[in-house]
Amino acid sequence: MCKKINFLRMRMRAKSPRRREGAGRTVNSGMGSVVVIRRDREPRASPARPISYAGTMPARDESSGDHSAAASAAGLDPARDAAIRRLARQAHRYPDVEPGGPKTQGLGERDAAFAHAIYDAAMRRLLTITAIVSPYLRTPFAELEPRAKGVLLAGAAQILFLDRVPAHAVLNESVEWAKRVIRPGMGAMVNAVLRRVAELREGATVEARPWTGSGSDLPRSDGTVLKLPARVLLGDEWEVIARATSHPTPMIRRWSRMCGDPKTREIALHSLVEAPVVLNAEHATSPVAWDGLTFVPHDRPGFFVVEGPHATVGAFLHARRDVWAQDTSSARAVASVRDLVPRVVLDACAGRGTKTRQLAAIFPNARIIATDSDRARLVALREATAHLARVEVVEFEALARMSGVADLVLLDVPCSNTGVLARRVEAKYRVAGPTGLHDIVPLQRRIVASACPLLAPGGAILYSTCSVEPEEDEDQVRALASEHRLGLRREDKNLPSGVPGGPATSYADGSYSALLVT
């Protein structure tokens, strides 16, 4: 029997990335299909002295609102300004970086898309860029002020990974930003470092071949390799893999012990893939079709990869409530218990309602109760399930009054997200922080302990994560089963699949689930 423990109120961070679609040309960035690019302005002469805009933009002000007008008034590129600001903020917080991209209020559609392209490229390859620019710095990268880090990350990302952005434009805009926003003397440092990066890129070739692990090769998300004229990634085999794919080295070493060399390389490269939008159509009541969209069957039956404008995808999903966006791995947990016949199902960590909708479809005769501790996600949950008559969304505090009611409790617990790093780029840096998994693992244990009193006699807990770490998955579940005298009925672990250049129809995130029974 489970221990009787009062249900704890726990805050769970929002981790869902938002996909954005911008206007403009589609450029080959080596990071997948990046929608940008507006025509860059001609280089302009440097001002005789810094203007009053300088000094008004500390990294901590990044989230304070619309800076586009101020950037334009100062003669700075507002798209690059937005990207650099956000990167500076993230550099200041590293490794505890935040979800979410640059602030683009006030930017036109193309400028907003360009800002996101710069930011996404820099964040996805943050540690790669750091390794490349560090030899050209007199001060260690970690000791630079956040805004200097931000402008170097943005500049190097454009030069190395946004193929159609001219290097001379990147140099000019980056130097001007550093001079006007940081201080005049910072422009010389930025110029010297980015010129060396530009020289590397000028002598590089793009080769259509698999990445072999060489320290002079940068793997790209389209499956090609950027062959540099010099070895820039130093260290042993695992350090080179870590730097080439922008992972903390301890994470790569952990994976190598867990699953060996070939799979470790595959998981690391997987995080560079531009993740597709996958639709769960297992419960569709009519053919999946919509003007302006292409639906390609996924390797897993009942799922499709959808291609088309973001707004059109949104319109389709709003109209077709029998289809929803869900990766095949995310769907595995609930699908694994479709043989059960619960009368009451409680989704206690429902987030924005993806698995809640899946529960309602798989258990059409059950009463579905859903909640989340985060207020914003609770609002989204209500909206996502408003059309489902059998789904009851309740305040999180109401769980304290539901002792013994649930035949099945779904706990899609907060986790490290190491199975979904292609979608949640920032997560791989957070795991490298001083606490690492030390905070999240105890939180998961408290959530399970607090959910036990909700079970009816003979009830079960469906525990799931989007992590590949044993401490959050199989090791965690065995410890929980022992502590609460639960039986492990079944479990399923799915490592990420799909590498740069591979078909979108074979892409899958990583996931884990286990069914614990009383």
C-alpha positions as CSV (number, residue, x, y, z in Angstrom):
1,M,0.0,0.0,0.0
2,C,1.1,3.6,-0.7
3,K,2.0,5.8,2.2
4,K,-0.6,8.4,3.2
5,I,1.1,11.7,2.3
6,N,-0.6,15.0,1.8
7,F,-0.6,16.1,-1.8
8,L,2.2,18.7,-2.1
9,R,1.8,21.9,-4.1
10,M,4.7,21.8,-6.6
11,R,5.7,24.2,-9.3
12,M,6.6,22.7,-12.6
13,R,8.5,24.8,-15.2
14,A,7.0,25.3,-18.6
15,K,9.2,23.6,-21.1
16,S,7.3,23.5,-24.4
17,P,9.0,25.3,-27.1
18,R,7.0,27.5,-29.5
19,R,7.6,27.0,-33.2
20,R,7.7,30.2,-35.2
21,E,7.2,30.9,-38.8
22,G,8.5,34.0,-40.4
23,A,8.3,35.5,-43.9
24,G,11.1,35.9,-46.4
25,R,13.3,33.6,-48.3
26,T,14.2,30.1,-46.9
27,V,18.0,29.8,-46.5
28,N,20.2,26.8,-46.1
29,S,21.7,27.4,-42.7
30,G,23.1,24.0,-41.9
31,M,20.6,24.2,-39.1
32,G,17.7,22.9,-41.2
33,S,15.2,25.1,-43.0
34,V,15.5,28.6,-41.6
35,V,13.1,31.1,-42.8
36,V,14.6,34.5,-43.2
37,I,16.4,36.6,-44.8
38,R,15.9,40.2,-45.6
39,R,18.5,42.1,-47.6
40,D,21.3,43.3,-45.4
41,R,22.1,47.0,-45.5
42,E,25.4,48.3,-46.9
43,P,28.2,48.8,-44.4
44,R,28.2,52.4,-43.0
45,A,30.9,54.5,-41.5
46,S,31.4,54.4,-37.8
47,P,30.2,57.5,-35.9
48,A,32.7,59.8,-34.4
49,R,31.5,59.1,-30.9
50,P,29.1,56.7,-29.2
51,I,25.5,58.0,-29.0
52,S,23.3,58.1,-25.9
53,Y,21.9,54.7,-26.7
54,A,25.1,53.1,-25.5
55,G,25.0,52.1,-21.8
56,T,21.2,51.9,-21.8
57,M,21.0,48.2,-22.6
58,P,22.3,46.0,-19.8
59,A,21.6,42.3,-20.3
60,R,19.1,42.2,-17.4
61,D,16.8,44.6,-19.4
62,E,16.3,42.1,-22.2
63,S,12.9,41.1,-21.1
64,S,11.6,44.6,-20.4
65,G,9.7,45.1,-23.6
66,D,10.0,46.5,-27.1
67,H,13.5,47.8,-27.9
68,S,13.2,47.8,-31.7
69,A,12.4,51.5,-32.0
70,A,15.4,52.4,-29.8
71,A,17.7,50.2,-31.8
72,S,16.5,51.7,-35.1
73,A,16.8,55.2,-33.7
74,A,20.4,54.4,-32.8
75,G,21.2,53.1,-36.3
76,L,21.4,49.5,-35.2
77,D,19.9,46.5,-36.9
78,P,16.8,45.8,-34.7
79,A,16.7,42.1,-35.6
80,R,20.3,41.5,-34.6
81,D,19.8,43.7,-31.6
82,A,16.9,41.5,-30.4
83,A,18.9,38.3,-30.9
84,I,22.0,39.7,-29.2
85,R,20.0,40.9,-26.2
86,R,18.5,37.5,-25.6
87,L,21.8,35.7,-26.1
88,A,23.4,38.1,-23.6
89,R,20.7,37.3,-21.1
90,Q,21.2,33.6,-21.6
91,A,25.0,34.0,-21.3
92,H,24.4,35.8,-18.0
93,R,22.3,32.9,-16.7
94,Y,24.3,30.0,-18.2
95,P,23.9,27.2,-17.5
96,D,20.5,27.9,-16.0
97,V,19.2,29.2,-19.3
98,E,15.5,30.0,-19.9
99,P,13.1,28.6,-22.5
100,G,12.0,31.1,-25.1
101,G,13.5,33.2,-27.9
102,P,14.2,36.9,-28.5
103,K,11.7,39.6,-27.9
104,T,10.5,40.7,-31.3
105,Q,7.6,43.1,-30.5
106,G,7.7,45.9,-32.9
107,L,9.7,44.0,-35.5
108,G,8.4,43.3,-39.0
109,E,7.8,39.7,-40.0
110,R,11.1,39.3,-41.8
111,D,13.1,41.0,-39.1
112,A,11.4,38.8,-36.4
113,A,12.2,35.7,-38.4
114,F,15.8,36.8,-38.8
115,A,16.2,37.5,-35.1
116,H,14.9,34.0,-34.3
117,A,17.2,32.4,-36.9
118,I,20.3,34.0,-35.3
119,Y,19.2,33.1,-31.8
120,D,18.3,29.6,-32.7
121,A,21.6,28.9,-34.5
122,A,23.6,30.4,-31.6
123,M,21.8,28.5,-28.9
124,R,21.8,25.2,-30.7
125,R,25.6,25.5,-31.2
126,L,26.5,27.6,-28.2
127,L,29.3,25.3,-27.0
128,T,30.6,24.8,-30.5
129,I,30.9,28.5,-31.0
130,T,32.5,29.0,-27.6
131,A,35.2,26.4,-28.5
132,I,35.9,28.1,-31.8
133,V,36.2,31.7,-30.6
134,S,38.0,31.0,-27.4
135,P,41.5,30.7,-28.9
136,Y,41.2,34.2,-30.3
137,L,40.3,35.8,-26.9
138,R,42.8,37.2,-24.4
139,T,40.1,36.9,-21.7
140,P,38.5,33.5,-21.2
141,F,35.0,33.4,-22.7
142,A,33.5,32.6,-19.4
143,E,34.9,35.8,-17.9
144,L,33.6,38.2,-20.6
145,E,30.6,40.4,-19.7
146,P,27.3,39.0,-20.9
147,R,26.8,41.5,-23.7
148,A,30.2,40.7,-25.2
149,K,29.3,37.1,-25.1
150,G,26.0,37.8,-26.8
151,V,27.5,39.7,-29.7
152,L,30.2,37.1,-30.3
153,L,27.7,34.3,-30.2
154,A,25.3,36.0,-32.6
155,G,28.1,37.1,-35.0
156,A,29.8,33.7,-35.1
157,A,26.5,31.9,-35.5
158,Q,25.7,34.0,-38.6
159,I,29.1,33.5,-40.1
160,L,29.3,29.7,-39.5
161,F,25.7,28.6,-39.8
162,L,23.6,31.1,-41.8
163,D,25.1,30.5,-45.2
164,R,23.5,33.5,-47.1
165,V,24.3,36.2,-44.6
166,P,27.4,38.1,-45.9
167,A,30.3,38.0,-43.5
168,H,31.0,41.7,-44.1
169,A,27.5,42.6,-43.0
170,V,27.9,40.5,-39.8
171,L,31.2,42.1,-39.0
172,N,30.0,45.6,-39.5
173,E,26.8,45.2,-37.6
174,S,28.4,43.3,-34.7
175,V,31.2,45.9,-34.3
176,E,28.8,48.8,-34.4
177,W,26.6,47.1,-31.8
178,A,29.6,46.5,-29.5
179,K,30.8,50.1,-29.8
180,R,27.5,51.7,-29.3
181,V,25.9,49.4,-26.7
182,I,28.9,48.2,-24.7
183,R,31.7,50.8,-25.1
184,P,33.8,52.1,-28.0
185,G,36.8,49.9,-27.2
186,M,34.8,46.7,-27.3
187,G,34.4,47.0,-31.1
188,A,38.1,46.3,-31.7
189,M,37.9,43.0,-29.8
190,V,34.7,41.9,-31.5
191,N,36.2,42.8,-34.9
192,A,39.4,40.9,-34.3
193,V,37.6,37.7,-33.1
194,L,34.9,37.6,-35.8
195,R,37.4,38.3,-38.5
196,R,39.3,35.1,-37.5
197,V,36.0,33.2,-37.6
198,A,35.2,34.7,-41.0
199,E,38.6,33.5,-42.2
200,L,37.8,30.0,-41.0
201,R,34.5,30.1,-42.8
202,E,36.0,31.5,-46.0
203,G,38.5,28.6,-46.2
204,A,35.8,26.0,-45.4
205,T,33.9,23.7,-47.7
206,V,30.5,22.1,-47.3
207,E,30.8,18.4,-48.0
208,A,27.9,15.9,-48.5
209,R,29.1,13.1,-46.3
210,P,28.6,11.7,-42.8
211,W,30.3,13.4,-39.9
212,T,33.3,11.3,-38.8
213,G,34.2,12.9,-35.6
214,S,37.1,15.0,-36.9
215,G,38.0,18.1,-34.9
216,S,38.0,20.1,-38.1
217,D,34.5,19.1,-39.1
218,L,31.2,20.7,-38.0
219,P,28.1,18.5,-38.5
220,R,25.1,20.4,-39.9
221,S,21.5,19.6,-39.4
222,D,20.9,19.0,-43.1
223,G,23.3,16.1,-43.0
224,T,26.3,17.8,-44.6
225,V,29.6,18.7,-43.0
226,L,31.3,22.0,-42.8
227,K,35.0,21.1,-43.3
228,L,37.1,23.8,-41.7
229,P,40.7,24.5,-42.8
230,A,42.1,23.8,-39.3
231,R,41.3,21.6,-36.4
232,V,39.3,23.8,-34.0
233,L,37.7,21.1,-31.7
234,L,40.2,19.7,-29.4
235,G,40.2,16.9,-26.8
236,D,39.5,13.2,-26.7
237,E,36.8,11.4,-28.7
238,W,34.0,12.3,-26.3
239,E,35.1,16.0,-25.9
240,V,35.2,16.4,-29.7
241,I,31.7,14.9,-30.0
242,A,30.5,17.2,-27.2
243,R,31.9,20.3,-28.7
244,A,30.9,19.5,-32.3
245,T,27.2,18.9,-31.2
246,S,27.2,21.5,-28.4
247,H,26.7,19.3,-25.4
248,P,28.3,19.5,-22.0
249,T,31.1,16.8,-22.0
250,P,29.8,15.1,-18.9
251,M,26.5,14.5,-20.6
252,I,28.2,12.8,-23.6
253,R,30.3,10.6,-21.2
254,R,27.2,9.6,-19.3
255,W,25.5,8.5,-22.5
256,S,28.6,6.6,-23.7
257,R,28.5,4.5,-20.5
258,M,24.8,4.0,-20.9
259,C,24.6,3.0,-24.5
260,G,28.0,2.9,-26.1
261,D,29.7,4.7,-29.0
262,P,27.4,4.5,-32.1
263,K,24.2,5.3,-30.2
264,T,25.9,8.1,-28.2
265,R,26.9,9.7,-31.5
266,E,23.4,9.3,-32.9
267,I,21.8,10.9,-29.8
268,A,24.2,13.8,-29.9
269,L,23.7,14.4,-33.6
270,H,19.9,14.1,-33.1
271,S,19.9,17.3,-31.1
272,L,21.0,19.2,-34.3
273,V,18.0,18.1,-36.3
274,E,15.3,20.6,-37.0
275,A,12.4,18.7,-35.4
276,P,9.4,18.2,-37.6
277,V,5.8,18.8,-36.6
278,V,4.2,15.4,-36.1
279,L,0.5,14.9,-35.8
280,N,-1.3,12.1,-33.9
281,A,-4.1,11.1,-36.2
282,E,-4.8,7.6,-34.7
283,H,-8.3,8.7,-33.7
284,A,-9.1,10.8,-36.8
285,T,-12.7,10.5,-37.9
286,S,-12.1,11.6,-41.5
287,P,-9.2,11.7,-43.9
288,V,-6.3,14.0,-42.9
289,A,-6.2,16.8,-45.5
290,W,-6.2,20.6,-45.7
291,D,-5.5,23.1,-48.4
292,G,-2.0,24.5,-48.3
293,L,-0.6,21.6,-46.2
294,T,1.2,18.4,-47.1
295,F,0.7,15.4,-44.8
296,V,3.4,12.7,-45.1
297,P,2.8,9.4,-43.3
298,H,5.2,8.8,-40.5
299,D,7.0,5.5,-40.0
300,R,4.6,4.8,-37.1
301,P,1.1,4.1,-38.4
302,G,-1.5,6.7,-37.5
303,F,0.9,9.6,-37.4
304,F,1.8,12.2,-40.0
305,V,4.5,14.8,-40.6
306,V,2.9,18.0,-41.6
307,E,4.6,20.6,-43.9
308,G,3.3,24.1,-44.5
309,P,2.9,27.5,-43.1
310,H,2.7,27.7,-39.3
311,A,-0.5,29.7,-39.4
312,T,-2.2,27.2,-41.7
313,V,-1.1,24.3,-39.5
314,G,-2.7,26.2,-36.6
315,A,-5.9,26.7,-38.5
316,F,-6.1,23.0,-39.4
317,L,-5.6,21.9,-35.7
318,H,-8.2,24.3,-34.5
319,A,-10.7,22.9,-37.0
320,R,-9.8,19.3,-36.6
321,R,-10.1,18.5,-32.9
322,D,-9.7,14.8,-33.6
323,V,-6.0,15.4,-34.6
324,W,-3.3,17.1,-32.5
325,A,0.4,17.7,-32.6
326,Q,2.2,15.0,-30.7
327,D,5.5,13.2,-31.3
328,T,5.3,9.5,-31.7
329,S,7.4,9.0,-28.5
330,S,5.2,11.3,-26.5
331,A,2.2,9.1,-27.5
332,R,3.8,5.8,-26.4
333,A,3.0,6.1,-22.6
334,V,-0.8,6.4,-22.9
335,A,-0.9,4.0,-25.8
336,S,0.8,1.4,-23.7
337,V,-2.1,1.2,-21.3
338,R,-5.0,1.0,-23.8
339,D,-5.7,-2.5,-22.6
340,L,-6.9,-1.2,-19.2
341,V,-10.5,-0.3,-18.4
342,P,-10.4,2.5,-15.9
343,R,-13.5,4.3,-14.7
344,V,-11.7,7.4,-13.5
345,V,-8.5,8.6,-14.9
346,L,-6.5,11.5,-13.3
347,D,-4.0,13.4,-15.3
348,A,-2.2,15.2,-12.5
349,C,0.6,16.9,-14.5
350,A,-1.5,17.7,-17.6
351,G,0.5,20.6,-18.9
352,R,-1.3,22.0,-22.0
353,G,-3.4,18.9,-22.5
354,T,-1.8,16.8,-25.2
355,K,-1.8,13.5,-23.2
356,T,-5.2,14.5,-21.7
357,R,-6.7,14.5,-25.2
358,Q,-5.1,11.2,-25.9
359,L,-6.5,9.7,-22.7
360,A,-10.0,10.9,-23.7
361,A,-9.6,9.2,-27.1
362,I,-8.3,5.9,-25.8
363,F,-10.7,5.6,-22.8
364,P,-14.0,6.9,-24.3
365,N,-16.1,5.6,-21.3
366,A,-13.9,6.9,-18.5
367,R,-14.2,10.1,-16.5
368,I,-11.0,12.1,-17.2
369,I,-9.9,14.6,-14.5
370,A,-7.0,16.9,-15.4
371,T,-5.0,19.6,-13.7
372,D,-1.6,21.3,-13.6
373,S,0.2,23.3,-10.9
374,D,1.1,26.1,-13.3
375,R,-1.6,28.7,-13.8
376,A,-0.7,29.6,-17.4
377,R,-0.7,25.9,-18.4
378,L,-4.0,25.4,-16.6
379,V,-5.6,28.1,-18.8
380,A,-4.2,26.4,-21.9
381,L,-5.4,23.0,-20.7
382,R,-9.0,24.3,-20.3
383,E,-8.9,25.7,-23.9
384,A,-7.4,22.5,-25.3
385,T,-10.1,20.2,-23.8
386,A,-13.1,22.5,-23.8
387,H,-14.7,20.4,-26.6
388,L,-14.3,17.1,-24.6
389,A,-17.5,16.6,-22.5
390,R,-15.9,13.9,-20.4
391,V,-12.8,15.9,-19.4
392,E,-13.1,17.8,-16.2
393,V,-10.3,20.4,-15.6
394,V,-10.0,21.2,-11.9
395,E,-7.8,23.5,-9.9
396,F,-4.6,21.9,-8.7
397,E,-5.7,22.3,-5.0
398,A,-8.7,20.2,-5.7
399,L,-6.5,17.1,-5.7
400,A,-6.3,17.2,-2.0
401,R,-10.0,16.3,-1.9
402,M,-9.7,13.3,-4.3
403,S,-8.3,10.6,-2.1
404,G,-9.0,7.1,-3.4
405,V,-10.9,8.2,-6.5
406,A,-8.6,7.3,-9.5
407,D,-8.2,3.9,-11.1
408,L,-5.3,5.3,-13.2
409,V,-3.1,8.3,-12.4
410,L,-1.0,9.7,-15.2
411,L,2.1,11.5,-14.0
412,D,3.9,13.1,-16.9
413,V,6.5,14.4,-14.5
414,P,8.8,17.4,-15.0
415,C,12.2,16.1,-16.1
416,S,15.6,17.0,-17.6
417,N,14.1,16.9,-21.2
418,T,17.2,15.0,-22.5
419,G,15.0,13.0,-24.8
420,V,13.7,16.1,-26.6
421,L,16.8,18.3,-27.0
422,A,16.1,18.8,-30.7
423,R,13.0,20.6,-29.6
424,R,14.2,22.2,-26.3
425,V,17.7,23.3,-27.1
426,E,18.2,25.1,-23.8
427,A,17.6,22.0,-21.8
428,K,21.0,20.4,-22.5
429,Y,22.8,23.3,-20.8
430,R,20.6,23.3,-17.7
431,V,21.5,19.7,-17.1
432,A,25.1,20.8,-16.9
433,G,24.4,23.2,-14.0
434,P,25.6,22.9,-10.5
435,T,22.6,20.9,-9.4
436,G,22.1,18.9,-12.5
437,L,19.6,16.1,-11.8
438,H,19.9,16.6,-8.1
439,D,16.8,18.8,-7.9
440,I,14.6,17.2,-10.4
441,V,14.9,13.6,-9.2
442,P,13.7,14.4,-5.6
443,L,10.9,16.4,-7.1
444,Q,9.7,13.4,-9.2
445,R,9.8,11.3,-6.0
446,R,7.7,13.8,-4.1
447,I,5.1,13.9,-7.0
448,V,4.7,10.2,-7.0
449,A,4.5,10.0,-3.2
450,S,1.8,12.7,-3.2
451,A,-0.2,10.9,-5.9
452,C,-0.4,7.5,-4.2
453,P,-3.3,8.5,-1.9
454,L,-5.3,9.4,-5.0
455,L,-5.4,5.8,-6.1
456,A,-8.5,3.7,-5.7
457,P,-8.1,0.1,-4.6
458,G,-6.4,-1.8,-7.4
459,G,-5.4,1.5,-9.1
460,A,-2.2,2.2,-11.1
461,I,0.2,5.0,-11.7
462,L,1.5,5.6,-15.3
463,Y,4.8,7.4,-14.8
464,S,6.3,9.1,-17.8
465,T,9.2,11.4,-18.8
466,C,10.9,12.8,-21.9
467,S,14.3,12.0,-20.4
468,V,16.8,9.3,-21.3
469,E,18.6,9.4,-18.0
470,P,18.4,6.3,-15.8
471,E,18.2,8.3,-12.6
472,E,14.8,9.7,-13.9
473,D,13.6,6.6,-15.6
474,E,14.3,2.9,-14.7
475,D,16.4,3.6,-11.6
476,Q,13.8,6.0,-10.3
477,V,10.9,3.7,-10.9
478,R,12.5,0.8,-9.2
479,A,13.2,3.0,-6.1
480,L,9.6,4.2,-6.1
481,A,8.2,0.7,-6.5
482,S,10.2,-0.4,-3.5
483,E,9.4,2.6,-1.4
484,H,5.6,2.5,-2.0
485,R,5.2,-1.2,-2.3
486,L,4.1,-1.0,-5.9
487,G,4.5,-3.6,-8.6
488,L,6.2,-2.7,-11.9
489,R,3.8,-4.1,-14.4
490,R,5.5,-2.8,-17.6
491,E,8.0,-0.2,-18.9
492,D,9.0,1.2,-22.2
493,K,12.2,3.2,-23.0
494,N,12.6,4.9,-26.4
495,L,15.9,6.6,-27.2
496,P,15.8,9.5,-29.7
497,S,16.0,8.5,-33.4
498,G,16.7,10.5,-36.5
499,V,19.9,12.1,-37.5
500,P,20.8,15.2,-39.6
501,G,19.8,14.7,-43.2
502,G,17.6,11.8,-42.4
503,P,13.9,11.6,-43.3
504,A,11.5,13.5,-41.1
505,T,9.2,10.5,-41.2
506,S,11.7,8.5,-39.1
507,Y,12.2,11.2,-36.5
508,A,11.2,10.5,-32.9
509,D,12.0,12.1,-29.5
510,G,13.2,10.0,-26.6
511,S,10.7,8.9,-23.9
512,Y,10.2,6.6,-20.9
513,S,7.1,5.2,-19.2
514,A,6.3,2.6,-16.6
515,L,3.1,1.3,-15.1
516,L,3.1,0.9,-11.3
517,V,0.3,-1.1,-9.8
518,T,-1.0,-1.4,-6.2
